[in-house]
């Protein structure tokens, strides 16, 4: 192990002569402190280099035309201005912001016809197959106006239930 030899100079208080003494002292910096200091200086150096690179590669003073973005006839963003010959005239009255009103449903449109595909009178529910849409619609005993059985032709109205359409006001079609 080598120790660092340091030379100290001091003046004597009595005679004023210069005294030189040699001192074998320990270093105040440990190995880990030196390593941390090296890493810190390397980081600082890298940071300065990156800042200089950014300054060198930065393009200042771009013109307004370079910063403009345009939308072409298909709705895509481009850097070239649109062709004025492809411009379309839009009438502001034609733009619909809200949902258009639906035509009122008449009584005849509400009334549907179908065939009872399954009905369990013990449990009190079943299904009706609609003749027009061929969809299966749930029917409960509370929605019946008269008793029905499987394969009966019926007329009914629908309402929105918790799990889908429910048949209500179910009547057997007279033969």
C-alpha positions as a printed Julia matrix, in Angstrom:
175×3 Matrix{Float64}:
    0.0     0.0     0.0
    1.37    3.35   -0.99
    0.54    6.41    1.0
    0.4     9.86   -0.39
    3.23   12.07    0.85
    2.32   15.7     1.17
    4.64   18.64    1.86
    3.43   21.36    4.21
    5.07   24.75    4.64
    4.53   26.86    7.71
    6.24   29.77    9.48
    7.56   29.47   12.99
    5.77   31.71   15.47
    8.93   32.4    17.47
   11.61   33.07   14.91
    9.57   33.51   11.73
   11.61   30.94    9.76
    9.93   28.83    7.24
    9.53   25.25    8.3
    8.83   22.46    5.86
    7.42   19.22    7.12
    6.48   16.04    5.38
    3.22   14.41    6.25
    2.03   10.91    5.57
   -1.73   11.46    5.45
   -4.71    9.47    4.32
   -6.65   10.52    1.29
   -9.97   12.09    2.2
  -11.64   10.61   -0.86
  -12.58    6.95   -0.91
  -12.72    4.81   -4.04
  -16.53    4.92   -4.28
  -16.53    8.72   -3.97
  -14.05    8.94   -6.83
  -16.19    6.62   -8.97
  -19.35    8.62   -8.3
  -17.52   11.82   -9.18
  -16.31   10.25  -12.46
  -19.83    9.15  -13.39
  -21.23   12.57  -12.55
  -18.64   14.33  -14.73
  -19.29   11.9   -17.63
  -23.05   12.53  -17.38
  -22.49   16.28  -17.35
  -20.21   16.04  -20.38
  -22.77   13.91  -22.3
  -25.55   16.35  -21.42
  -23.54   19.28  -22.74
  -22.75   17.39  -25.98
  -26.43   16.55  -26.54
  -27.44   20.18  -25.96
  -24.85   21.33  -28.5
  -26.1    18.75  -31.02
  -29.68   19.95  -30.58
  -28.62   23.55  -31.1
  -26.62   22.66  -34.2
  -29.39   20.58  -35.82
  -32.29   22.89  -34.91
  -33.79   24.7   -37.85
  -34.94   28.09  -36.67
  -36.97   30.55  -38.6
  -39.2    28.18  -40.59
  -41.53   30.03  -42.88
  -45.3    29.93  -42.42
  -45.67   27.84  -45.59
  -43.37   25.17  -44.14
  -45.49   24.94  -41.0
  -48.89   24.8   -42.79
  -50.91   21.61  -43.04
  -53.75   21.13  -45.51
  -56.63   18.68  -45.82
  -57.14   17.1   -49.25
  -60.46   16.11  -50.87
  -60.36   12.71  -49.1
  -59.89   14.2   -45.63
  -56.18   13.32  -45.31
  -53.62   15.8   -43.93
  -51.0    16.85  -46.51
  -48.29   19.49  -46.87
  -49.45   20.6   -50.34
  -52.34   23.02  -50.8
  -55.58   21.54  -52.16
  -56.46   21.73  -55.85
  -59.09   24.47  -56.27
  -60.71   22.59  -59.17
  -61.67   19.72  -56.85
  -63.46   22.01  -54.38
  -67.08   21.06  -53.63
  -69.84   23.47  -52.72
  -71.58   22.6   -49.43
  -74.93   24.07  -48.54
  -75.11   24.66  -44.8
  -78.85   23.94  -44.68
  -78.17   20.36  -45.83
  -76.03   19.59  -42.78
  -78.02   17.67  -40.16
  -76.8    18.02  -36.62
  -79.55   16.08  -34.87
  -81.27   12.78  -35.61
  -84.21   13.23  -37.99
  -87.65   12.46  -36.63
  -89.0     9.04  -37.47
  -92.4     8.66  -39.05
  -95.06    7.75  -36.54
  -95.89    4.08  -36.33
  -99.52    3.39  -37.16
 -101.7     0.85  -35.39
 -101.42   -1.55  -38.31
  -97.6    -1.42  -38.19
  -97.64   -2.23  -34.47
  -99.77   -5.34  -34.97
  -97.71   -8.39  -35.91
  -98.68  -11.94  -36.79
  -96.87  -15.13  -35.91
  -97.03  -18.74  -34.81
  -96.56  -19.98  -31.25
  -93.38  -22.07  -31.51
  -93.26  -23.09  -27.84
  -95.47  -22.36  -24.85
  -95.26  -23.94  -21.38
  -98.5   -23.2   -19.55
  -97.11  -24.66  -16.29
  -94.23  -22.15  -16.26
  -96.24  -19.38  -17.9
  -94.01  -18.4   -20.82
  -93.16  -19.29  -24.4
  -92.0   -17.96  -27.78
  -93.76  -16.71  -30.9
  -92.11  -16.91  -34.34
  -92.87  -13.68  -36.27
  -94.09  -14.36  -39.85
  -92.37  -11.3   -41.37
  -88.98  -11.16  -39.64
  -88.74  -14.84  -38.56
  -87.43  -13.72  -35.18
  -88.4   -15.48  -31.98
  -90.2   -13.18  -29.52
  -90.7   -13.96  -25.84
  -94.26  -14.11  -24.53
  -95.35  -14.27  -20.88
  -98.72  -15.39  -19.56
  -99.34  -11.79  -18.39
  -99.21  -10.6   -22.03
 -102.0   -12.95  -23.16
 -105.59  -11.88  -23.72
 -106.72  -15.52  -24.21
 -105.17  -18.96  -23.76
 -102.75  -20.14  -26.43
 -101.11  -23.45  -27.37
  -98.21  -24.44  -29.6
  -98.7   -23.95  -33.38
 -101.55  -21.43  -32.84
 -101.55  -18.48  -35.27
 -101.66  -15.27  -33.24
 -101.59  -11.49  -33.58
  -99.58   -9.47  -31.07
  -97.82   -6.2   -30.33
  -94.27   -5.88  -29.01
  -92.6    -3.86  -26.3
  -89.0    -3.66  -25.21
  -88.32   -5.82  -22.16
  -85.2    -6.32  -20.02
  -83.67   -8.91  -22.35
  -85.27   -8.0   -25.68
  -88.68   -7.82  -27.31
  -91.73   -9.1   -25.42
  -95.06   -9.96  -27.04
  -98.1    -8.28  -25.46
 -101.83   -8.24  -26.26
 -101.55  -11.72  -27.81
 -104.78  -12.95  -29.51
 -105.52  -16.06  -31.5
 -106.29  -15.4   -35.18
 -109.77  -16.78  -36.02
 -109.62  -19.54  -38.68
